[in-house]
């Protein structure tokens, strides 16, 4: 699951929405900051609304991922896409195709849910634009072992760039995937990978119900 998938059931609660995005934001700008469930749980009952809401969003992210990554559909979909992509990539340890397709399933599920929930992405960004990034960063610094000063600027940038809209276009999606690959130290993907994206979209759409199986929140899905 990715940004929109985690946040969709909570769009009316902006600080929860922000909390669901925190682990992914940190993975982009400050990977050394670790947020652990045992440190988050006490803040979920904090008397300050913003602090408790961010904590509840974080906990929701962790619960979602724990269930999502264990589904048979996620394993099978990732494996099927990896088999299609691997012949197009230079020989390596084999980790790059699986990593790429792990992320690809997540972002394509985001776009599938965005298509099925018209206006959802606009509502999502409006929610994030209404939060105080400094409050989100301060809350994370209450939880993490090491403080960060990079999270608040990341929230501003994320709202400005609106990258989730790029998931709907194959050329822009390839650009975003290459950003991810470079961030973790892998080489850029060949342009031919873009040719596989329409089929990948169809695969994720066919299996979206199974991918969300067991996630204890409601989504609007087509079909």
Buried (B, 14 or more C-beta within 10 A) or exposed (E): BBBBBBBBBBBEBBBBBBBBBBBBBBEBBBEEBEBEEEBBBEBBEBEEEBBBBBBBBBBBBBBBBEBBEEBEBBEBBBEBBBEBBBEBBEEEEEEBBBBBBBBBBBBBBBBBBBBBBEEBBEBBBBBBEEBBBEBBBBBBBBBBEEEBEEBBEBBEBBBEEEBBBBBBEBEEBBBBBBEBBEEEEBEEBEEEBBEBBEEBBEBBBBBBEBBBBEBEEEBEBEE
